[in-house]
């Protein structure tokens, strides 16, 4: 046992002062309690005060669409495939005048009107896909391209297999795309063609001259692309829309085919 330097009480577990090195009981263990001779040399440590922080607001995890992603340019290979599909389909839509003197005129009109419809269809697909945080890329379907030529040649341009390719949707961050989003992305393309067809239809009032011919051909081409792409099988947009919402698919398809069979 050790005696306390102040009161003389014997203790089994004495407290040793870290400043003067002497032993004390529990009552005199602090430097102030035993009047430590080193007390004046003790430096007062800096007192730290707690500063309240701003309240943290935890929001649900969300994957933003970055500016880099939104401004992603069309790859050269994708652009080449779009041009090939555009040229082949333009030829197919003008094939009924293949051995006539007005073939070149009809081919050029098809190039312009189909080009507008093709661009509207694919760009709308891409923009809606990007809105939902997905990558969208057009890929040529060689079999569809061959079938387009065969159908056009056999039918004399009356039946066109208007599916030379498709826009493939890849989810960003590897998160699966829901049927709801997939269906809306697929529906956007045919809807763009229906809107463009209605614009051309409104211009058919000028039924004389070049503008009337361009408007009529533009209407027929765009409404055919919309109606054909809404078929619910294969790589068509209609299959994805059908799997998402049968009613939406039915109403859109009915509108497209109704406009297709308008008497002109």
Backbone bond lengths (Angstrom), bond angles and torsions (degrees), N, CA, C in turn:
res aa  C-N    CA-C-N  psi(-1)  N-CA   C-N-CA  omega(-1)  CA-C   N-CA-C  phi
1 X - - - 1.460 - - 1.526 109.76 -
2 X 1.319 114.76 154.25 1.471 121.11 -179.25 1.518 108.36 -124.70
3 X 1.341 115.21 140.31 1.464 119.95 179.38 1.520 110.52 -87.33
4 X 1.340 114.75 141.90 1.466 121.52 175.71 1.518 108.60 -67.94
5 X 1.321 118.16 135.14 1.459 123.58 -177.74 1.530 112.36 -67.33
6 X 1.341 116.94 -17.41 1.466 119.83 -177.39 1.520 111.74 -99.53
7 X 1.349 116.38 -56.98 1.475 119.71 -174.11 1.521 113.63 -100.96
8 X 1.315 119.34 -10.37 1.451 123.02 178.12 1.511 114.57 78.22
9 X 1.292 118.10 6.70 1.471 120.93 178.81 1.515 108.81 -70.92
10 X 1.360 114.16 133.98 1.456 119.24 179.02 1.540 109.13 -82.42
11 X 1.319 115.84 130.99 1.476 120.97 -179.02 1.520 109.74 -129.61
12 X 1.345 113.57 146.01 1.464 119.16 179.02 1.541 111.69 -77.30
13 X 1.320 114.32 -37.29 1.473 118.75 -179.73 1.526 109.33 -121.66
14 X 1.308 116.81 84.40 1.469 120.16 -177.52 1.538 111.64 -74.89
15 X 1.322 115.39 158.57 1.466 122.34 176.46 1.523 108.97 -100.05
16 X 1.308 116.45 124.98 1.456 120.94 179.17 1.517 109.28 -94.91
17 X 1.307 116.40 125.76 1.466 120.89 178.98 1.523 108.95 -71.91
18 X 1.314 116.93 128.64 1.468 120.75 -177.27 1.527 112.02 -74.81
19 X 1.349 116.79 -9.66 1.461 120.21 -178.59 1.537 112.17 -98.33
20 X 1.362 115.55 -51.11 1.481 117.97 -178.23 1.521 113.14 -97.71
21 X 1.327 118.21 -15.36 1.459 121.85 177.33 1.512 114.93 80.94
22 X 1.334 119.90 7.27 1.464 122.51 -179.90 1.522 110.11 -93.60
23 X 1.415 113.02 166.93 1.460 118.83 -175.49 1.525 110.35 -106.24
24 X 1.362 114.95 142.66 1.463 120.15 -177.80 1.519 110.05 -142.08
25 X 1.344 112.55 163.13 1.462 119.02 176.59 1.519 108.95 -80.39
26 X 1.337 115.91 -179.79 1.455 120.94 -177.41 1.528 112.53 -63.18
27 X 1.352 116.43 -30.18 1.466 120.21 -177.91 1.525 113.16 -76.88
28 X 1.350 116.74 -23.20 1.464 120.03 -176.15 1.536 112.57 -119.62
29 X 1.328 115.18 23.56 1.474 118.97 -174.94 1.534 113.03 -71.53
30 X 1.338 117.16 -29.38 1.462 120.01 -178.60 1.524 111.38 -78.27
31 X 1.338 118.95 146.73 1.475 121.85 179.79 1.519 112.65 -55.33
32 X 1.334 118.17 -37.27 1.463 121.38 179.88 1.528 111.78 -68.76
33 X 1.355 117.06 -31.35 1.472 121.09 -176.01 1.522 112.25 -75.44
34 X 1.324 117.31 -30.45 1.476 118.35 179.36 1.531 111.87 -109.21
35 X 1.342 116.04 18.01 1.480 120.87 177.84 1.520 111.29 48.65
36 X 1.305 114.18 57.35 1.474 121.24 -177.02 1.525 109.94 -56.41
37 X 1.357 115.68 132.26 1.460 119.76 -178.85 1.528 112.18 -72.25
38 X 1.322 116.33 -10.10 1.468 120.55 177.47 1.533 111.55 -98.72
39 X 1.325 114.92 7.88 1.458 119.59 -173.50 1.528 112.38 -60.55
40 X 1.315 117.63 -35.60 1.464 121.51 -178.61 1.508 113.36 -71.02
41 X 1.338 115.69 -19.50 1.463 119.55 -179.18 1.524 112.95 -89.48
42 X 1.333 115.38 -8.40 1.469 119.24 -177.73 1.522 109.05 -74.89
43 X 1.314 116.51 124.02 1.463 121.42 178.26 1.530 109.62 -86.16
44 X 1.297 111.78 133.24 1.465 116.55 178.92 1.521 109.34 -72.49
45 X 1.295 115.39 123.61 1.460 120.21 179.53 1.521 110.04 -73.49
46 X 1.316 115.11 149.77 1.457 120.49 -179.76 1.520 110.01 -65.74
47 X 1.305 113.79 130.94 1.460 118.33 -180.00 1.523 109.25 -87.96
48 X 1.293 113.83 129.43 1.464 119.42 -179.84 1.527 108.99 -99.22
49 X 1.296 114.70 126.23 1.460 119.16 178.48 1.528 109.77 -101.68
50 X 1.304 116.03 141.77 1.469 120.85 179.88 1.521 109.62 -75.58
51 X 1.305 115.16 125.05 1.457 120.36 177.71 1.521 108.20 -105.10
52 X 1.312 116.97 116.40 1.468 119.01 -177.91 1.522 111.75 -61.30
53 X 1.317 115.17 135.93 1.455 121.24 179.75 1.528 109.95 -94.04
54 X 1.321 113.72 161.13 1.457 118.12 176.83 1.526 109.76 -65.68
55 X 1.294 114.40 144.89 1.461 119.64 -178.23 1.527 109.82 -66.24
56 X 1.312 114.93 128.01 1.460 119.96 -179.62 1.521 109.47 -83.16
57 X 1.313 115.11 130.38 1.466 120.35 178.56 1.521 107.71 -105.75
58 X 1.302 115.85 117.12 1.463 120.95 -178.53 1.527 109.31 -93.59
59 X 1.327 114.71 114.35 1.456 119.81 -179.83 1.524 109.38 -100.48
60 X 1.346 117.57 155.75 1.462 120.34 178.10 1.520 111.21 -60.97
61 X 1.319 115.34 146.87 1.462 120.51 -179.60 1.518 109.80 -64.21
62 X 1.309 116.15 130.05 1.462 120.83 -178.22 1.515 108.68 -139.49
63 X 1.305 115.51 141.21 1.448 120.31 -179.36 1.525 109.46 -100.47
64 X 1.330 117.85 103.41 1.467 119.84 -177.95 1.519 111.57 -74.26
65 X 1.319 114.88 154.30 1.456 120.16 175.76 1.519 107.43 -89.04
66 X 1.299 116.76 114.08 1.457 120.14 -174.60 1.526 111.30 -74.92
67 X 1.330 115.42 160.70 1.461 120.77 178.83 1.521 110.44 -64.58
68 X 1.326 116.12 -36.93 1.463 120.59 179.35 1.515 109.71 -61.54
69 X 1.331 115.41 -41.34 1.461 120.16 -178.95 1.522 111.26 -66.72
70 X 1.352 116.15 -41.94 1.460 120.45 -177.20 1.522 111.98 -67.18
71 X 1.311 116.14 -31.33 1.460 119.81 -176.64 1.527 111.97 -98.20
72 X 1.308 116.89 18.79 1.461 120.85 -179.45 1.528 109.53 -62.52
73 X 1.325 116.63 125.72 1.452 121.23 -175.94 1.523 110.84 -82.22
74 X 1.351 114.25 158.38 1.456 120.22 176.18 1.528 108.54 -69.85
75 X 1.317 116.15 131.30 1.460 120.42 179.34 1.529 109.96 -70.07
76 X 1.313 115.65 156.11 1.458 120.40 -178.28 1.520 111.14 -61.12
77 X 1.331 117.05 -41.79 1.466 120.74 179.90 1.526 111.02 -63.30
78 X 1.344 115.90 -39.57 1.465 120.23 178.82 1.528 110.37 -66.94
79 X 1.315 116.95 -40.98 1.469 121.44 179.01 1.526 110.56 -61.92
80 X 1.332 116.71 -42.95 1.465 120.99 179.33 1.524 111.34 -62.34
81 X 1.331 116.57 -40.45 1.461 120.46 179.11 1.530 111.52 -66.76
82 X 1.325 116.44 -37.83 1.467 120.74 176.69 1.529 111.02 -62.95
83 X 1.320 116.89 -42.18 1.468 121.51 -179.59 1.525 110.67 -65.33
84 X 1.338 117.11 -42.56 1.472 121.07 179.06 1.527 110.39 -61.08
85 X 1.334 116.27 -47.84 1.468 120.82 179.55 1.527 110.89 -61.51
86 X 1.312 116.52 -40.82 1.470 122.27 -179.87 1.531 110.90 -62.55
87 X 1.336 117.45 -46.94 1.462 121.68 -178.37 1.526 111.73 -66.21
88 X 1.329 116.69 -44.01 1.470 120.62 -178.75 1.523 110.95 -64.62
89 X 1.333 117.27 -45.44 1.466 120.01 179.71 1.530 111.30 -66.11
90 X 1.320 117.34 -36.71 1.471 120.21 177.33 1.524 110.36 -62.21
91 X 1.321 116.43 -39.85 1.466 120.99 176.70 1.526 110.47 -64.35
92 X 1.340 116.43 -42.73 1.472 120.92 -178.87 1.529 111.61 -63.33
93 X 1.327 116.82 -40.44 1.463 120.12 -178.50 1.533 112.73 -73.74
94 X 1.309 117.74 -15.28 1.470 120.81 179.49 1.522 112.12 -111.74
95 X 1.327 116.79 10.92 1.465 120.64 -172.78 1.525 112.71 -70.64
96 X 1.349 117.29 -22.47 1.465 119.66 179.51 1.529 111.61 -64.70
97 X 1.323 116.87 -19.83 1.470 120.82 178.31 1.524 111.11 -106.86
98 X 1.344 116.28 23.11 1.467 120.97 -173.17 1.525 112.61 -57.64
99 X 1.325 116.85 -42.44 1.467 120.01 -177.12 1.528 111.54 -106.21
100 X 1.316 115.52 27.08 1.460 120.62 178.04 1.526 109.90 -113.66
101 X 1.310 114.87 163.86 1.466 119.65 -176.92 1.527 113.18 -70.05
102 X 1.336 116.11 -21.64 1.473 119.43 -177.41 1.531 112.93 -95.98
103 X 1.345 116.48 16.27 1.471 119.53 -177.73 1.523 111.59 -61.36
104 X 1.324 116.58 -46.13 1.465 120.06 -177.23 1.525 110.86 -61.99
105 X 1.348 115.86 -41.16 1.472 119.51 179.06 1.520 110.80 -62.74
106 X 1.345 115.20 -45.76 1.467 118.93 -178.99 1.524 111.09 -67.08
107 X 1.324 116.61 -35.32 1.467 120.16 178.83 1.527 110.41 -65.35
108 X 1.328 116.61 -42.14 1.470 120.36 179.26 1.531 111.24 -66.41
109 X 1.345 116.37 -39.22 1.468 119.96 176.98 1.524 110.12 -64.15
110 X 1.342 116.07 -41.39 1.470 120.72 177.72 1.521 111.04 -63.33
111 X 1.331 115.93 -38.97 1.465 120.04 177.99 1.526 111.10 -58.60
112 X 1.335 115.69 -44.97 1.469 120.21 -177.15 1.521 110.99 -70.44
113 X 1.338 116.58 -52.75 1.473 120.41 -175.10 1.523 111.93 -69.04
114 X 1.338 115.88 -41.35 1.465 118.80 177.26 1.516 110.35 -68.40
115 X 1.337 116.00 -37.31 1.462 119.41 178.37 1.512 111.71 -58.70
116 X 1.334 116.32 -44.33 1.467 120.39 177.52 1.524 110.97 -62.04
117 X 1.340 115.56 -45.16 1.468 119.64 -179.64 1.509 112.61 -66.37
118 X 1.334 115.72 -40.92 1.461 121.02 -178.91 1.524 110.48 -65.65
119 X 1.326 115.67 -45.00 1.469 120.08 179.49 1.521 110.49 -64.39
120 X 1.348 116.03 -44.93 1.470 119.87 179.57 1.523 111.16 -60.46
121 X 1.333 116.12 -42.35 1.467 121.44 -179.01 1.526 111.41 -62.79
122 X 1.321 116.10 -51.74 1.464 120.34 -174.67 1.532 112.35 -73.25
123 X 1.339 116.85 -40.57 1.466 119.63 -179.83 1.522 110.86 -65.39
124 X 1.345 116.54 -38.64 1.469 119.69 177.90 1.518 110.62 -63.88
125 X 1.331 116.31 -43.59 1.472 120.64 174.96 1.528 110.51 -53.94
126 X 1.318 115.77 -50.11 1.465 121.29 -175.37 1.523 111.40 -63.56
127 X 1.328 116.56 -44.71 1.464 119.82 -176.58 1.523 112.30 -67.80
128 X 1.330 116.97 -40.47 1.470 119.76 178.11 1.528 109.82 -67.53
129 X 1.329 116.48 -39.73 1.471 120.14 177.77 1.523 110.59 -61.66
130 X 1.303 117.28 -43.12 1.465 121.26 179.55 1.523 111.15 -68.06
131 X 1.336 116.27 -32.79 1.468 120.26 176.63 1.529 110.23 -59.81
132 X 1.327 116.09 -35.06 1.460 120.76 179.03 1.530 112.30 -91.75
133 X 1.328 116.87 11.54 1.460 120.69 175.52 1.507 114.69 75.73
134 X 1.335 116.74 36.49 1.465 120.68 -179.38 1.529 110.19 -122.31
135 X 1.317 114.92 158.21 1.451 120.68 171.55 1.528 107.48 -87.25
136 X 1.314 116.98 142.39 1.466 121.42 178.29 1.524 108.70 -132.14
137 X 1.323 116.19 130.07 1.466 120.18 -177.88 1.520 110.02 -144.31
138 X 1.335 116.03 132.19 1.462 121.10 177.78 1.526 109.07 -80.80
139 X 1.332 115.50 133.83 1.462 121.24 177.42 1.521 108.84 -129.94
140 X 1.311 115.22 132.93 1.458 121.48 -179.36 1.525 110.05 -69.56
141 X 1.331 116.11 141.27 1.464 122.00 176.52 1.530 106.60 -111.58
142 X 1.323 118.73 97.25 1.467 121.66 -175.17 1.528 113.59 -53.76
143 X 1.338 116.99 -41.75 1.466 120.32 179.47 1.529 110.44 -63.01
144 X 1.324 116.33 -41.60 1.461 120.28 178.19 1.518 111.88 -63.91
145 X 1.331 116.22 -35.15 1.465 121.52 178.57 1.531 110.48 -66.48
146 X 1.334 116.02 -43.81 1.471 121.04 178.78 1.526 110.44 -65.24
147 X 1.337 116.41 -42.57 1.465 120.83 179.56 1.527 111.14 -64.05
148 X 1.329 116.79 -35.06 1.467 120.32 177.47 1.525 110.41 -62.06
149 X 1.332 116.92 -43.59 1.467 121.13 178.76 1.522 111.71 -66.91
150 X 1.337 116.70 -43.52 1.472 121.02 -178.95 1.528 110.99 -63.55
151 X 1.338 116.63 -49.12 1.467 120.87 -179.81 1.530 110.72 -60.48
152 X 1.331 116.53 -41.54 1.465 120.39 -178.62 1.528 111.40 -66.12
153 X 1.336 117.13 -42.01 1.466 121.21 -179.40 1.521 111.58 -68.53
154 X 1.330 116.99 -43.06 1.470 120.94 -178.37 1.528 111.51 -67.48
155 X 1.339 116.31 -42.37 1.473 120.71 -175.97 1.526 113.40 -89.73
156 X 1.311 116.61 -1.61 1.457 119.16 -178.25 1.516 113.12 69.20
157 X 1.333 116.28 28.15 1.461 121.10 178.19 1.513 114.18 88.36
158 X 1.361 117.15 5.21 1.471 119.62 -179.89 1.527 112.23 -82.16
159 X 1.330 117.07 -30.11 1.470 121.60 178.97 1.530 108.13 -122.76
160 X 1.313 115.80 120.74 1.471 121.43 -179.27 1.523 108.95 -117.65
161 X 1.325 115.42 124.59 1.470 120.18 174.77 1.531 106.64 -81.27
162 X 1.333 114.77 89.92 1.477 120.60 -171.32 1.523 112.71 -86.62
163 X 1.323 115.87 56.61 1.471 119.75 177.00 1.521 109.54 -141.61
164 X 1.339 117.46 66.15 1.464 120.10 -179.98 1.519 113.30 -77.01
165 X 1.308 116.33 -6.49 1.464 121.13 -179.24 1.504 109.98 -175.76
166 X 1.298 115.62 -176.09 1.467 120.17 -179.32 1.518 109.56 -153.05
167 X 1.327 114.63 157.32 1.465 120.70 175.03 1.520 108.00 -89.14
168 X 1.308 116.17 119.43 1.463 121.24 -179.47 1.526 109.38 -95.10
169 X 1.315 114.49 130.77 1.460 121.55 -176.36 1.525 109.74 -100.40
170 X 1.314 116.62 125.16 1.463 122.18 176.80 1.521 108.94 -117.66
171 X 1.326 117.67 123.13 1.473 119.32 -179.00 1.513 112.00 -66.56
172 X 1.320 116.26 139.40 1.460 121.34 175.56 1.520 108.53 -80.82
173 X 1.324 117.92 148.79 1.464 124.56 -178.82 1.527 111.75 62.49
174 X 1.360 116.99 15.69 1.464 122.03 177.15 1.531 112.61 60.54
175 X 1.332 116.99 27.15 1.459 121.39 176.01 1.523 107.64 -93.21
176 X 1.333 119.08 124.12 1.464 121.41 -178.04 1.532 112.11 -56.64
177 X 1.330 115.50 141.25 1.463 120.93 178.55 1.526 108.86 -84.79
178 X 1.321 117.22 131.12 1.462 121.48 -179.37 1.529 110.17 -72.20
179 X 1.346 116.32 159.88 1.465 120.98 177.96 1.526 111.02 -61.16
180 X 1.319 115.28 -34.17 1.460 120.94 -179.92 1.533 110.54 -60.72
181 X 1.324 116.73 -50.02 1.462 121.20 -179.34 1.531 111.00 -69.41
182 X 1.330 115.79 -41.65 1.461 120.25 179.93 1.523 110.39 -60.33
183 X 1.349 115.64 -41.88 1.458 120.34 -179.98 1.515 112.43 -65.05
184 X 1.320 116.62 -41.28 1.468 120.56 -179.94 1.528 111.34 -67.84
185 X 1.335 115.94 -38.13 1.467 119.88 177.37 1.527 109.82 -63.42
186 X 1.340 116.16 -43.77 1.463 121.07 -179.40 1.527 111.65 -66.52
187 X 1.327 116.87 -38.83 1.469 121.23 -178.05 1.525 112.62 -68.08
188 X 1.315 117.00 -29.08 1.467 120.72 -174.23 1.527 112.89 -61.04
189 X 1.345 117.40 -35.75 1.466 121.14 -179.10 1.523 112.91 -63.85
190 X 1.353 118.16 -57.91 1.467 119.84 177.50 1.527 113.51 -58.84
191 X 1.336 116.88 -35.47 1.470 119.44 178.23 1.529 110.99 -62.63
192 X 1.331 116.03 -38.92 1.470 120.08 178.02 1.526 110.43 -61.81
193 X 1.348 116.90 -39.64 1.464 120.58 178.58 1.527 112.20 -69.28
194 X 1.340 116.78 -36.67 1.468 120.18 177.39 1.528 110.35 -63.71
195 X 1.326 116.28 -44.58 1.471 120.52 178.71 1.530 110.42 -61.62
196 X 1.339 115.95 -44.34 1.467 119.88 -179.96 1.528 110.66 -65.65
197 X 1.343 116.50 -38.01 1.468 120.70 177.94 1.526 111.02 -62.84
198 X 1.326 116.70 -40.65 1.469 120.63 178.47 1.528 111.64 -65.72
199 X 1.331 115.85 -34.44 1.476 119.50 176.50 1.530 109.98 -65.18
200 X 1.350 116.08 -44.86 1.467 120.04 177.11 1.528 110.71 -63.78
201 X 1.345 116.11 -37.56 1.461 120.52 179.79 1.528 111.16 -62.04
202 X 1.321 115.68 -39.81 1.471 119.52 179.27 1.528 111.80 -66.78
203 X 1.340 116.24 -23.40 1.470 120.11 -179.94 1.523 113.00 -86.73
204 X 1.351 116.61 -7.69 1.466 119.35 -179.67 1.526 112.35 -71.43
205 X 1.329 116.95 -6.19 1.471 119.01 175.13 1.532 110.24 -62.83
206 X 1.338 114.46 -24.51 1.463 118.71 173.54 1.531 106.94 -87.45
207 X 1.347 115.36 71.74 1.462 120.09 -169.98 1.525 113.77 -82.17
208 X 1.296 116.56 10.94 1.458 119.64 177.38 1.529 109.77 -121.10
209 X 1.292 114.85 143.63 1.456 119.57 176.21 1.519 113.41 84.52
210 X 1.325 114.70 -169.01 1.462 122.07 -174.64 1.524 112.44 -65.77
211 X 1.332 117.66 -40.68 1.468 120.64 -178.04 1.518 111.55 -62.06
212 X 1.333 116.70 -39.50 1.460 120.39 177.86 1.512 111.66 -63.97
213 X 1.338 117.20 -42.36 1.472 121.62 179.22 1.522 111.40 -65.55
214 X 1.323 115.51 -44.13 1.468 120.32 179.02 1.522 110.73 -62.15
215 X 1.328 116.81 -43.26 1.468 121.26 -178.40 1.518 111.41 -64.30
216 X 1.336 117.05 -43.12 1.465 120.84 -179.01 1.523 111.31 -66.43
217 X 1.321 116.75 -44.99 1.471 120.50 178.46 1.524 110.32 -65.25
218 X 1.334 116.61 -41.83 1.466 120.38 178.26 1.515 112.24 -61.45
219 X 1.336 116.39 -39.81 1.469 120.40 177.36 1.522 110.68 -63.10
220 X 1.325 117.17 -50.08 1.470 121.21 -176.59 1.528 111.82 -63.56
221 X 1.318 116.58 -41.75 1.467 120.09 -179.22 1.525 110.95 -64.71
222 X 1.316 117.16 -47.89 1.465 120.46 -175.65 1.518 112.84 -70.42
223 X 1.324 117.58 -38.30 1.466 118.82 179.66 1.530 110.35 -72.01
224 X 1.340 117.04 -30.40 1.464 119.86 176.15 1.532 110.62 -69.32
225 X 1.321 117.35 -42.35 1.471 120.69 177.19 1.524 110.30 -59.81
226 X 1.339 116.87 -43.06 1.471 121.10 179.86 1.518 110.98 -64.58
227 X 1.342 116.71 -49.28 1.468 121.00 -177.48 1.525 111.36 -64.06
228 X 1.331 116.44 -42.90 1.465 119.93 -177.90 1.524 111.17 -67.34
229 X 1.325 117.09 -41.12 1.467 120.27 -178.85 1.521 113.04 -70.67
230 X 1.332 117.36 -16.09 1.467 120.37 178.57 1.524 112.79 -87.44
231 X 1.341 117.32 0.98 1.468 119.66 174.58 1.527 108.78 -63.73
232 X 1.349 117.67 133.27 1.478 120.31 -171.52 1.526 115.00 -87.17
233 X 1.317 117.98 54.69 1.465 119.34 176.10 1.525 110.05 -154.03
234 X 1.345 114.90 165.84 1.461 121.35 178.29 1.518 112.74 60.56
235 X 1.330 116.36 -144.82 1.472 120.37 -179.30 1.528 113.24 -85.64
236 X 1.341 116.31 9.59 1.468 120.39 -176.63 1.529 111.74 -65.87
237 X 1.325 114.61 153.91 1.466 119.98 176.43 1.523 111.13 -64.02
238 X 1.332 115.73 -31.99 1.459 120.24 -177.63 1.513 113.79 -59.17
239 X 1.321 117.26 -33.82 1.464 120.36 179.87 1.522 110.93 -63.73
240 X 1.317 116.71 -43.09 1.466 120.97 -179.36 1.532 110.81 -69.04
241 X 1.350 115.73 -38.89 1.468 119.44 178.37 1.522 109.87 -66.77
242 X 1.333 117.09 -41.54 1.469 122.51 179.60 1.527 111.08 -61.29
243 X 1.335 116.56 -42.70 1.470 120.83 179.43 1.522 111.70 -68.10
244 X 1.332 116.73 -26.87 1.469 120.88 179.15 1.525 111.76 -81.21
245 X 1.345 116.88 -54.09 1.463 120.87 -175.47 1.532 109.13 -152.64
246 X 1.325 116.19 109.77 1.470 121.66 -176.84 1.531 111.24 -64.69
247 X 1.328 116.54 -38.45 1.469 120.40 -177.75 1.531 110.83 -65.40
248 X 1.337 116.07 -46.19 1.472 120.46 178.52 1.522 110.01 -61.28
249 X 1.335 115.93 -43.52 1.469 120.21 178.31 1.522 110.64 -61.11
250 X 1.336 116.99 -45.63 1.458 121.20 -178.32 1.522 112.82 -61.93
251 X 1.325 117.00 -44.95 1.465 121.03 -179.19 1.529 111.60 -65.85
252 X 1.339 115.75 -43.57 1.472 119.87 -178.90 1.523 111.04 -67.37
253 X 1.331 116.11 -42.57 1.467 120.75 179.82 1.524 111.00 -65.27
254 X 1.330 116.57 -42.45 1.470 120.79 179.07 1.530 110.87 -60.66
255 X 1.329 116.65 -41.78 1.468 120.79 178.77 1.523 111.01 -63.73
256 X 1.337 115.75 -44.89 1.467 120.19 -177.62 1.529 111.26 -63.53
257 X 1.342 117.14 -46.15 1.460 120.02 -177.75 1.522 112.01 -73.31
258 X 1.321 117.16 -28.93 1.468 120.20 174.99 1.529 110.23 -64.66
259 X 1.327 116.16 -46.41 1.464 120.42 178.77 1.530 111.37 -65.24
260 X 1.337 115.58 -33.11 1.465 120.21 -178.65 1.527 111.79 -63.45
261 X 1.330 116.40 -35.89 1.467 120.53 -175.96 1.528 113.08 -98.09
262 X 1.324 116.73 17.12 1.464 118.86 173.70 1.533 109.28 -63.92
263 X 1.323 117.73 134.74 1.479 119.83 -178.30 1.530 112.10 -72.83
264 X 1.337 114.94 124.55 1.467 120.53 175.54 1.526 108.87 -132.40
